[in-house]
Amino acid sequence: MQSRDLKPLDRYFPELHSSLKQLLPPGIILDGEIVIAGPNGLDFDALLLRIHPAASRVAKLAKETPSSFVAFDVLGFAGKSLMNEPLKKRRKILETAAKKFTPPVYLTPATTDIQQARDWFQRFEGAGLDGVVAKELDQEYVPRERVMRKVKHQRTIDCVIGGFRWYKDLKGKAIGSLLLGLYKEKTLHYVGHCSNFQKETRRELVKVLKPYRDADGNSGFGKGRTPGGPSRWTQASDVEWERLKPKLVCEVAFDHLQGERFRHAASFLRWRPDKPPKECTFDQIQLAVPYELSEIFKV
């Protein structure tokens, strides 16, 4: 097992390593997703906890929160490459192989019925799915290129800007990202960031944020959840951030809330000078009702 950037994953998911060796036929190469299902749907936070250097910790989590593998494409079968074959042929081969799949290995649902896809898009959101993926049936498998269309749920929310990060090597000259927060019981908690700015806008933001830069460190995310620090996957320079007085409010678009954080980066839409910061609370978010994962994967 390896990630899209070729990092080995077997040691982090030992229960999957053994299951895949038993359940998959020799000479098969699958493209898919490792997931952990919790009581409220897919649990992305539990998945991240698995990337831990201590084998004892990984083994403990493997028993407490076992993972599953969901296959959505096949790149090779019986020792032969299928990457140049059209999706419709690869899907038939995958479905044939999937007849022998048993938990924790599953086949992702697929359909050519637009109405069924729309139904899935609406009903399965509560199970933690971002949306649906649309692919051309005649498309070959093209690695490292976006040849599909992801149709995601999009919502908007007003957030307080509690801090920022500088843009790459332009510290003091350009803003890289705005750090977003929401209030919970009068405490501002970090929920994510937005960085979809043009080059000129990044430089203009330096002037916009200057009056709100906080030198004493007691405002912004001073008492609540703060942006993460350096880890084994990041450098200190990549995660350094500066506090801002919690006075600025902006509207952003986001696709999914995982726990109390945005799963992916949000998109800046506009400033909200008319919105009091204290009104930017978690109450703005209307969560989808959790849906049984068994309905999706036919467990």
N, C-alpha and C positions, 0 to 999 in steps of 0.2 A: 504494500500500500504506500502511495506517495501523494503529496499535495500537488497542486497545479504548478508550483515552482520547484518541484522535484525533491522536496524534503521528505525523508522517510517517516512513516507514521505507524508502522507495525508495533513499536514498543509502547506507544501511547494507547493502543487499543488491542491488548493481548487477546481478549475474548473474541474479537472479530478475526484476528489473525488465524486462530485455530479453526473457527467456523468456516471461513472462506476456503481454506485448504480442503476441508471435508466436503463442502457443498458444490464447489465449482469444478467443472470438467477441466482436464489438462489442456493447456494451450489456449485458454480464453483470456482476453484482456477487456476489462469493463471500465466504463466511465460512469461515475455515480457520486453519491453523497453519503457521508457518514453522518448519522443523526442520533440524537438521544431523545426519547419521548418521555415527557413528564406528565403530571396530572393535568396540566393546562396546555398540552400540545408539545411541539418541538421545543427543546430547552437548549438554546444557544449558549447560555452561560455555563451549563454543565459540560458542554462540549469543549469550551475553552479551558476549563479546569483540568482537562486531561493532558494538556501540553505541559507536563510537569517533569522536572529532571529526576525526581526520586521514584525509583521503580516500586517501592513499597506504597507510595501514595497512589500511583497509577493502578496498582493491583487492588487497592482498597476501593477506589472509585469504580473500577471495572465491575465489582460485585454490587456496589450500591446503586450505580446508574449505568447499567449495561447499554452498549451502543448497538446500532443496527446499520446495515448498508443497503441503500436504495439504488439500484442500477437503472440508468436511463439511456445508455447506449453501449454498443459493443464495437471494439476496435479490432479485435482479432479473435478467430475461432479455429480450433483444431490446428493451431500453429500457423494459420494463414492470416495475413493482414486484410481487414475489411474497410480500411480508411478511404479507399477510392470507390467503394460501393455506395449507392444512394441510400438515404435514410430508410426508405420503405423496405429495402432488402435487409438492412441491418436490424430493423425492428422485428421482422419475422424470425430472424435467427435468434435474436435476444429472447423473444417470447417462447421459442422452442426450448432454449436453454433454461428459461425461468420455470418451466413445468416441474423441474426438480428442485427449485428453490424452496427452502423452509426457513422459518425464523432462525437467526436474525437477518436473513438476506431477503430482499423484496424487489419487485419490479414496479417501477413508477407507472401510474395510470397514463394512458395516452388515448386520444380520440381525434377523429377528423370531423366530428359533429360540433359546429360552432356553439350550438345551444347548450350542449353538455359542458363545453369548456367554460362558458359563461356561468353555468351553474356551479362548477367547481370553484371558479374565481370568487364567487360570493360566499359559498358555504364553508370552504375550507380555510378561510382567513383566520378563524378563531383557533385553528389547530397549529398556528405558527407559520403557515406558508405565505410567502411574500406575494405570490400571484401565480401566473401560468407562463410557460415558455412556448413560443410558436416557432416551428421549423419547417423548411421546405422539404417535401417528401423526396425530391430528386437531389437534395444537397449531399455532397460528399462530406466526410468528417474532416474539418479543417482546424488543426490545433492552433491555439494562441490567436485566433481571430474571432471576432464577434459576427457570426453568420446566422444568428438567431435573434429573435425579438422577445425580450422579457417584458411582460405586461404586469406591472406592479400596482398595488394599492397606493394611492396618494392622498395624503391629508395635509391640512395646514394647521399651524399652531403658533401662538405668540410666545416668544421666549425672551428671557433676560440675558443680556450679554455679560457674563461674569469674568471674562478673561479673553486672551488672544494668544496666538503663536505667531512668531515672525516667519516670513517667507524664505525658506531655504537659506541661501547665503546672503540675503539682503536684510540682515538684522538692522533695525532702526530706519529702514527705507521702505519696506513693503510688508503688508500684513499677509500671513499665510492662511490663517483660519480664525474664525470667531468661535468662542467656546460658549455654549448655550446652557441655560439653567432654567429650572422650574421650581417654584416654591412649594414646600410641604411643611405645614405647621410652622410657618414663619421662617423656615430655613431654606436657603437656596441650594439646590442640588444640581450637579453637573449631569446633563442628559445626552450630550453629543456636540457635534461641531458642524459648521458649514464653511466651505472654501471655494465655492463656485464663482470666483471673481476674475474679471479681466485684469490684465497687467496694470492699466492706468488706475483702475478702481483700488487695487491693492495699495498703491502709493497714496491715493487720496484718503484711504482709511486711517493712515498714520495720523493725519491732521484731525480727522473726525474723533478718533479715540483719545487723543492727547489730553483733553480736559478731564477725562475719566480715569486716567491711569492712577493706580493706587499704590503709593509708596509704603504705607504702614502695614499692609498685608492683613488688615482686619476686616476687609469687605470682600465683595465677590463671593467666592466659594470658601470663605474662611472657616465656617463651621459645618457646612454640609459636605456631601460627596464631591470630591475634586477630580479633575482629569488625571488619568493614570501616569505613573512615572516610568522610568526606564525598565526594560525587561530583557529577557534573553533574545527577544526578537527585534528590539529597538535600541537605538543609541540615545544617550542623554540629550544630544542636540536635537533629536527628532521630537522630543516630548516636552521640552522646556516651555513654560508658559508664564504669562504675566497677568496679574489680577487687574480687574477694572471695577470701579464703583458701580454697583448694580442699578444704573439709571437708564441705560439704553434698552429699548425693546424693539425686536424685529419679528416679522412673520416669516416662517420657514415652512417648506414642504418636506414631509417625511413619509416613508413607506411602511415601516413596521416598528412597533415598540416592543423591545425584549426586556421584560422586567420593568425597570424604570429608566431605560436608556434607549436611544435610537439604535437599531441594529446596524444601519448604514448611515453615511454622512447625509445630513439634511441639505436642502437647497435654499439659499437666501432668496426671498421674494421682495420684501420692502421693509422700510422702517415704520414703526408704529409710535410716533411721538404722542399720540392721543391715548395710549394704553398705559395705565399705571403699572409699574413693575410688580407690585404686590398682587396684582390680579392674574399674573402669569403662573398659574398653578396646574397641578396634575389633573384637576377637575375638568380641564378643557378637553381631555382625551376621552373619547367614547370607545371603550374596548369591545372588540367583537367577542361574542359568546364562544367559549372553547368548544370545538367539535371533536368528536371521537376520531382518533387517528385510525382506528380499526375500519372505519368507513372508507378511508382513503386507500389503505394498503390491504384491505380485505383480510385482516389478521384472523 
